[in-house]
C-alpha cells in the first residue's frame, strides 16, 4: 500500500523511478500537502515509526511531532521558500516511544504558493542514546575528579578552561569562569625567584604550545586574598584518535608543606615586599604582625613603627567602629571583599582605600588572624567626583539651552503671521544658537572670542568682506556667547533682508572695548551698519528688537538699545566684564 502514487506529484518525480525510489530509500520519506496532511510515506518511514499505511497516511503530520512548534516552524520555512536541512525533531512511534530524527525537506510551488513538501527523516535515536551514555560517563568521570583531594583542571587546545574540580577552586581561592578564563585557575603567578609570570607564559601555555608534557617545574601562585602558595604542575596534553591536540589536563600539587623552610619563607616574603599594594596581617585582637613595603609607601609608617601596634592606628576616629565588625566576620571565616573606606596616614592626611580582608588559618585550619590588602583609590574617587561635577555642569548648561530655546519659541510665536513663518524663523534662530554652541564645544566650553562669534553668525549670509572688526582679544563666557550670538544673528538677518548684507554697498563696523565706568570694568560694544539701502523703519515690537533692546543686554546684566536714521543702524550694548569675559584678565 505504501507504493500508491500520490496525485499531483508527477512533476516532482521526473526522471526518477518512483517505485524504486520510495521502496529502496534507506531513510524515511513522507510527502505532506500544503494543509499539513501526509499524502504518502515510504516503507522506511513506516518501519521506523511502526505504523500501518492507513494509520499514518492521510493524517495531520503535526500529530506525530512531540513538539508541535517544531513542525510549525518547518512548515513556515517551507512556505517562505526556504529549505530545511537536518532539523532536529522527535517523532511519536506507534509503541509510544519517541524517535530522535533529523528532517531535511524542500517544497514544491505553483504560482509562488506551496503545493506540497517532500521530507526525508533520518533516525538518529541510536546516536542520541550514545550521546546520553557518553554524557553520563563524563558526569561520572567529573564526580570522581570532584571527589579527589588534588587540584585538577582541563583546557581546550586554545588554553580556555573547560573544567576544574572542587579542590582546584579551593586551592586557587577563586572560582574560575568556565569558557572564559585561560591557561590557569590561579589569580596571579610568580616564578620561584619572585618575578611575576604572565598567564600566557605559564606551564599550561607551554604544554599546549609545545604539545608535550611539563614536569619538574615549580611556581608560586597568589590567591585573590593575597595569600601565596608554591606548587608544581603535572601537565599532560590530550589528543583525539587521530593524534590531534584537543587540550590538556593539569594536576596542581600544593608544595606549601614541603616549602615551610626558611628558603621558601624568604621567597614568599620577597613577593609580598615587592607588591605595590599594601599587604598587612594581624591577629584576632587586631594587632599588626606583618607590614610590607607597599604598606610603608601607602601609610608612611615603617615596619618597625607599625608591627606590634593596633591596626586602629590607621583609622580616623569616625571609622574606628569598623574594626569590631571586620574582626567578627573574620572569626566566622568570612571574607571582606572590596570594602571601601577611609584610612589615615602617618602625616595625618586621610585617603580613600579599597580593602580585601581574608581569614588566615594555621596548619590545623584554625583561624588565627587576617590578611589585608589595601589599595589607594584616591584617583578613582577624584575621577568619580570629576564625572559628577561634569554631569551637574552639563545639566546646568542643557537647562540654560532649554530656557533660551523656549524663550525664542515663545517670542517668535507672538510675532509670526503664519505657522510657516513661525517654523522658518524658529529653525533659523535655533541654527544660529547651534553655531554658537559649536564654537563653545570646540573650545571645551571655555568660551569664544567676539571676532569668532560675529564671523560665525554672519557667514551664512555672505559678504563677510563688508564687515570690519576692531577691539582687543576678548574671550566671552558661554552665557555671553549664546546671547550675543542670538543678537548678532538678528542683526545679520535684518541686514540680509533690508540692509548692507542684502546688496553690494555699505559696510558694517563692529567695535568693542573695556572701560572703567564708575569703578566697574565695563564691556562696551557697538554694531554700526551704514551706507546701505535706506533704513525706512524698524519694528519696535519685533522679536529681533526685543532681543537687542532687552533679552541680550539683560542676560549680561547690562543695558543696550538699537538706534537708526536713514542711512545707519546702531546697536550699543554695555555690561559689566564679570558677566561678559571668561577671564577678565584677557581684556587687561
Secondary structure, 3 states (H helix, E strand, C coil): CCCCCCCCCHHHHCCCCHHHHHHHCCCEEEEEECCCEEEEECHHHHHHHCCCHHHHCCCEHHHHECCHHHHHHHHHHHHCCCCEEEEEEEEECCCCCEEEEEEEEEEEEECCEEEEEEEEEEECHHHHHHHHHHHHHHHHHHHHHHHCCCEEEEEECCCEEEEECHHHHHHHCCCCCCCCCECCCCCEEECCCCCECCHHHCHHHHHHHHCCCECCCCEEEECCCCCEEEEEEEEEEEECCCCCEEEEEEEEEECCCCCCCHHHHHHHHHHHHHCCCEEEEEECCCEEEEECHHHHHHHCCCHHHHCCCEHHHHCCHHHCCHHHHHHHHHHCCCCEEEEEEEEECCCCCEEEEEEEEEEEECCCCCEEEEEEEEEECHHHHHHHHHHHHHHHHHHHHHHHHHHHHHHHHHHHHHCCCCHHHHHHHHHHHHHHHHHHHHHHHHCCCCCEEHHHHHHHHHHHHCCHHHEEEECCCCEECHHHHHHHHHHHHHHHHHHHHHCHHHCCCCEEEEEEEEEEECCEEEEEEEEEEECCCCCCCCCCCCHHHHHHHHHHHHHCCCECCEEEECCEEEECCEEEHHHCECCHHHHC
